[in-house]
């Protein structure tokens, strides 16, 4: 017995369409649980996210490959970063990187 019940959606990450968000910066949007957003980001060596990334609801990322630079701090593969609600950042990389990220969706007022 496998212990799996119900449906699941297996994906190969490299087969998920890549969206270019800026020079050397790709995002692959992943299916996620209700109320969540999940993605893979890939950045080429020497690239910087094209804008300041703001997080009204917070954000969590796990560096899968390479190194992510935030300000003067460097985070190697295996690093988990928890950005609190209201935070912002603009990642860059010298080595290139791949990360997994997710955050709660904003709930519309009303």
C-alpha positions in Angstrom: 0.0 0.0 0.0 1.4 3.4 -1.0 -0.5 5.6 1.4 -1.5 8.0 -1.4 -5.1 8.9 -1.7 -6.8 11.4 -3.9 -5.3 13.2 -6.9 -1.9 14.7 -7.3 -0.2 16.6 -10.1 3.4 15.5 -10.6 5.5 18.0 -12.7 9.0 18.1 -14.0 10.2 21.6 -13.2 12.1 22.1 -16.5 8.8 21.4 -18.4 6.9 24.2 -16.6 6.8 27.2 -18.9 9.4 29.9 -18.0 8.4 33.5 -17.8 11.1 36.1 -18.4 10.7 38.8 -15.8 13.9 40.6 -16.6 17.4 40.1 -18.2 18.7 36.7 -17.0 15.7 36.3 -14.6 13.1 33.5 -15.2 10.1 32.5 -13.1 8.2 29.2 -13.4 4.7 29.4 -11.7 3.8 26.2 -9.9 0.4 24.9 -8.8 -0.1 25.4 -5.0 -2.6 24.9 -2.2 -5.6 27.3 -2.1 -4.5 30.7 -0.8 -0.8 30.1 -1.7 1.5 31.0 -4.6 4.6 28.9 -5.4 7.3 29.3 -8.0 10.8 28.4 -9.1 13.1 31.4 -9.9 16.2 31.0 -12.0 18.8 33.7 -12.4 21.8 33.8 -14.7 25.3 34.6 -13.3 25.7 38.3 -12.8 21.9 39.1 -12.9 19.8 41.1 -10.6 16.0 41.0 -10.1 14.6 43.8 -12.3 12.7 45.6 -9.5 12.3 45.7 -5.7 10.2 42.7 -4.7 7.6 43.7 -2.0 5.9 41.2 0.2 2.7 42.4 2.0 2.0 38.9 3.1 5.6 37.7 3.5 7.7 35.3 1.4 9.7 32.1 2.0 12.5 30.9 -0.4 14.8 27.9 -0.4 18.0 28.3 -2.4 18.3 25.1 -4.4 21.4 25.9 -6.5 24.0 28.7 -6.6 24.1 31.7 -4.4 21.6 34.5 -3.7 22.9 37.9 -2.6 20.7 40.2 -0.5 22.4 43.5 0.3 25.9 42.5 1.6 24.8 39.0 2.7 25.3 35.8 0.6 23.1 32.7 0.9 24.4 29.5 -0.6 22.4 26.4 -1.8 20.6 24.9 1.2 19.7 28.3 2.7 16.1 29.0 3.9 15.0 32.6 3.9 11.9 33.8 5.7 10.8 37.4 4.7 8.3 38.8 7.1 5.0 40.5 6.0 5.8 44.0 4.8 9.4 43.2 3.8 11.0 43.9 0.5 14.3 42.9 -1.2 16.0 42.8 -4.6 18.1 39.7 -5.0 21.1 39.3 -7.2 23.7 36.6 -8.0 27.3 36.3 -9.1 27.1 32.6 -9.6 23.6 32.1 -10.9 20.9 30.5 -8.8 17.7 28.4 -8.7 15.3 28.8 -5.8 11.9 27.6 -4.7 9.6 30.3 -3.3 6.1 30.6 -2.0 3.9 33.1 -0.2 0.3 33.6 0.9 -1.9 35.4 -1.6 -3.3 38.7 -0.6 -6.9 38.7 0.4 -9.0 41.4 -1.2 -10.6 43.8 1.3 -14.3 43.7 1.6 
